[in-house]
Amino acid sequence: MTPLERIGLAALHRVDPETAHGLAIKALQAGLAPAPGVVTSDRLRTSLAGLTLPNPIGLAAGFDKNATALQGLSRAGFGFAEVGAATPRPQPGNPRPRLFRLTEDQAAINRFGFNNDGMEAIGARLQKRPERFVLGLNLGANKDSGDRAGDFARVLTHCGSNVDFATVNVSSPNTEKLRDLQGKAALAALLAGVMKARDDLATPIPVFLKIAPDLDDAELADVAEVALGSGVAGVIATNTTLSRAGLASRHASETGGLSGQPLFDRSTRVLARLSQLTNGALPLIGVGGIGSAEQAYEKIRAGASAVQLYTALVYGGLSLVQELAIGLDALLARDGFTNVADAVGSGRNHWL
């Protein structure tokens, strides 16, 4: 982290988290954020569900909910990025305050509730997306929808031609009963509708499924079975957790989804188990608690073909992306891997 970025982060931490987040987006829009460009090497280049990535370090959904900072993000060093979640109609989300820094835990709790500008506005911005930047859209459902399963397909139909992949997000804890769609029958029906919408696109794109870290073994087995039979391109493991184990912050009792360092072990165990259940038949994206190159590498060794981060940027700044990519390249070289794909799952048993 540069001294200037350290000063900027300190200033952002003096205002409430949601205001700070808005200022970070404005900095990206204005070209004031670190912009090292594409970080890549022969070891880091990889393929994910047919997508060619310069490196496997991605931005998780939720940071740029409304696709307003795409140019800045495309220069930040990420191998790919996911924006959204987008819902068919705009919605304000839950009342503020709804985002909390847990500094002592290097974590955050949010209960945004899919606040976004809606698929019409987001779709218009995606039409002007940067070229040669792998970009995905997280699909959501309106809180008051009478057909939440259908909402995912509607957003994909409207926006799918302007993104490289889409993610079905049934794992946010902040929309009442949304996680119920992870049940076997409901999930199979939902994905059937989404895949029909995908197949109707002029150019079909990969569709990923994002799951919660709070599934038990039986639920995880059901998800794996449905995912394998649905035609989805892969699974993103995981979203935020409802667990509050071991937290030190005064904000620990706030409702919402917990992200950041406390999620690392839980999400990595789910990732490894899912890798075992799918036996390499589906690529996995590892998310949850990544704040260092070593942690990104550990996710890959647990079974992830690529990783995503978000909360660590609150504490490490945007320059963390470049640090992770360079550090991951060095770790792969240290252990004799000529490409990141060769390391996928090499340490899975440690997490089972």
N, C-alpha and C positions, 0 to 999 in steps of 0.2 A: 504494500500500500504506500502510495506517495504521501509526502507531508501535506500536500494540498488536499488530497482526498481524506486524510485523517482529520484535518480541520473541518472539512465539509461534513463528514459523518458526525463529528462532535456537535456541530451546529444543528444538524437534523435531529439528534437525540435530545435536544433541548426543547423540542416542540412535540405535540402529541403525535402518535405513530401514523395516523391516517393522513394528517397534514404533511408530515415528513415524506410519506410515500408519494403524495401528489407532487411535492417539490422535486423528488428524485425523477419522476416522469418528466417534469418540465426541464430538468437538466439534460436528460437524454434528448428531448425534442430540440433543445437549443444547442446541442453539440458540446456541452460542457462536461460530459462524463468521459471516463477513459475509453479510448477507441483504438486498441492495438490492431484491429482488423482480424482476419482469419488466422487462428492459431492451429497449425497442422504439421504433420510429419508422416512419413511412411508408416510409423507405428500407430499413429492416432487415426488415420483414415480408416473408415469402416463403412459397412452397409447395414442398414436397419430396415427390414421389411421392404426391401427394394429401394430405399432412400440412401443416397450416397452422402455421407457425413464427413466433413473435414476433420472433425474430432467428435468424441462421444459425450461431450459436456453440453447439456441442454438447459434452457430456462424453463422452469415449471410454470404451469398455468397459474393465474392469479396475480402475477406481477403487473402485466400489461393487460388488464381486463378488457379494455376497449380498443386495443390495437392502435393506440395513438403515438407510440414511440418506436415504430418498426425500424426506421432508418438508424436510430441510435443503437438499438439492440443488434442490428446486423453488423455493426462495427465493433462490438464489445468483446469478440473472441469466442462466442458460443458456436458450437457445431450445428445447433438447431434451436428453435424456440417454439413455445406453445403459448398462445394468447387465449383470452376468454377467462371464464366461461361466458358464452353467449346464449341468450334465451330468445325465443321468438319475439316477445314483446319487451320493451324496456321495463326495468323495475328498479326501485330505489334500494332494495335490500333492507336489512334490519336497521333499527335506530342506532345512532352513535351514542356513546363510544362502542365500537365493535372490533377494534384492533388493539392489542396490548403487547408491549415489549416485556419479555421476561429476561432481563439482562443477566441476572445471576445464573440463569439456566441456558443462556445463549439460545433462546427460544421465542416463540410468539404464540398468542392465541387469537384466532379471528372468528367472528360470527357474522361475516358480511352478508350471507344469504343471497348470493348470485346478483349483487348489484351490478348492472351493466346497461349500456345504451341500446341493447336490442340488436337483432340480427340485421336489420336494414342499415343502421348506421355503421355497425362493425363491418358488414359486408362491403359497403362503399369504400371503407378505408383499406380493406384487404385487396381491393382491385388495384390499389396503388402501391402494393407491397414491393419491397426491394427485390431485385433480381438476384438469382444465385444464392439465396438464403433459405434454408430449409425451414418452413414455417407450418405450424399446425394450429388447429382451433379446437378448444375444449367446448363440447356441446353441453348445454344445460337445459333445465325445464323451468318454466314459470311456476312460482310458488302457488298461484291460484288456478293453475291449469286443471282442466277436467280430463286431460289426456297427456300426462307427463311423458309417457313412453313415446307418444307421437311427436312431442316437442323436439326431441333429439333429431328425429328424421327431418322435421321441417327446417331446422337450422342447417343441417347438412345439405339439404336440397338447395337452400338459398345461398350458402357460402362455399360449398364444396369445390366449386370450379376455381376458386382463388387461393386455395391452400394445398399443401403437399400431403397432409394427413389430418385426421380428425380423431378426437378422443371422446368416448362416451363416459360422462362423469356421473356415476350413480353412487359416489362414495363421499360426497360432501355431507358433513354432519349438521349443516346449518339450514337446510330446507327440510321441514318436517316430513318424515316418512320416506324421504328420498332413498335412504339406504335400504329400505324394504325391497327396492328393485334389484338388489343383489341376490335375492332368493332365486332358487333354480328355475322355477316355472316363469316367474316374472322377468328374469333376466333373459331367458331364451326368447320369450315373446318380444321383448324390447329390441334385442339385437337383430331379430329377424326383420323387424321394421326398418331399422337403421341400415342393415345390409342391403335391403331392397332399394332404399334411397341411394345408397352408395353405387349400386349396380346401374342405376338409372342416370348417373352423371355421365357427361360426354366422355370424360376420362376418369374412371374409377380410381379412388385413392385409398391408401391403407387406413383402416379404422382400428384404433386401440381401445381397450377397456381399462378404466382406472378404478382400482379397488381400494377398500379401506384396510387399515392395518389391524382392525379389531375383530376380524373373522376368526372363528375357531376352526379346528382341523376339518370337521365335516363340511362347514360352509366353504372353506377354501377348496376342498375336493370338488364340491358342486360347481364352484366358479370355474375351476380348471376344466371340468367336463364340458360345461356349456361353452366356454371360450374355444375349446378345441373343435367343437362341433358347429360353431356359428359362422366361421369364415373370417373372424377378426384377425388382424395382422399381428397382434401382440397384446401384452398386458402391461400396464403401468402400476407398479407396486412401490409405494402406496400413497394415499392421501393422508390427511391429518388424523390424529387419534383423539379419542375421548378420554384416554387414560391420563391421570395426573400423578402417577407414581414418581416419587423422588424429587419433586420440584421444591425449590427454595424461594421463589419469588412471591411477593405479596399478591400478585395477580393470579396465582395458581388456581384459585377457586372460580375464576371467570368461566362462563359457559362458552362453548365453541370448540373449534378444532385446534389441537396443539401441534405445532411444527417446530423444527429445529433440532438441536442436539439430543434432547431426551427421546426423540423418535427413532434415532439411528438403529439401536439394537432391535427394537420391535419390528420395524419395517424391513430390516435386513433378514430377520428370521422368516418373515412372511415371503420375502423374495426367494430365499433359498428353498423353502418348502414348495413354492409354486414352480420353481425350476425343476425340482424333483418330480412333481406331479405331471408336468407337461413334457418332461424328458427331452428338452431341447426342441420340441416341435413348434414352439412359439417364442419369438424374441421377447425379452422382458426389458423394461426400463425401470431402473432402480431410483427411487426418490425417498427422501426422509432423512434429515440430519446430516447431510453431506456438507462439511465445512473445510475439508482439507483434501489434498491429493491422495493421501493415504486412505481416507474414507471413501472417496470415489473408486479407488482401486479395490477396496474391500467389497463394495457393491458389485463390481464387475466379477471379482473372483467368486462371489456368492451366486452369480448366475445372470447378471444384467449385461445386455449387449450395449447399453448406453445408460446414462444417468441424467438426472435433472436436479436443480437446486433453486432455492428462492430465499428462504429465511436467512441463510448464512450471509447473503448480500447485505442484510441490515447491519451486520456486525463487521463484515470483512470488506465491504465496498465492492464496486463493480470490477476492480482490478483483480479480485479473487478469481474470476473466470480464467484469466491468463495464467495466474499462478497454478490453478488446478490442472490446466492442460499441460503446461511445461513440467509440472511435478509428476503427473501421470506418465508422461513420456519417459521420464527418468526412471520411474519405478518399473515400468515394463522392460526397459533396457537392462536394469539391474538384475531382473529375474530371467533374462534370456528370451523374452517374447519378441518376435519380430513384428507382430501386429496385435492390437488390442483384442481382436476376435479370438486369438489363441488363448487368451487368459480367461475368457468367459467360463465361469463355473469351476475354475481350477481349485477354489478353496471352499466349495459349497458345503462340504461335510462338516466344516467347523461350525456352521450355523444350524445344523439339523439336530 
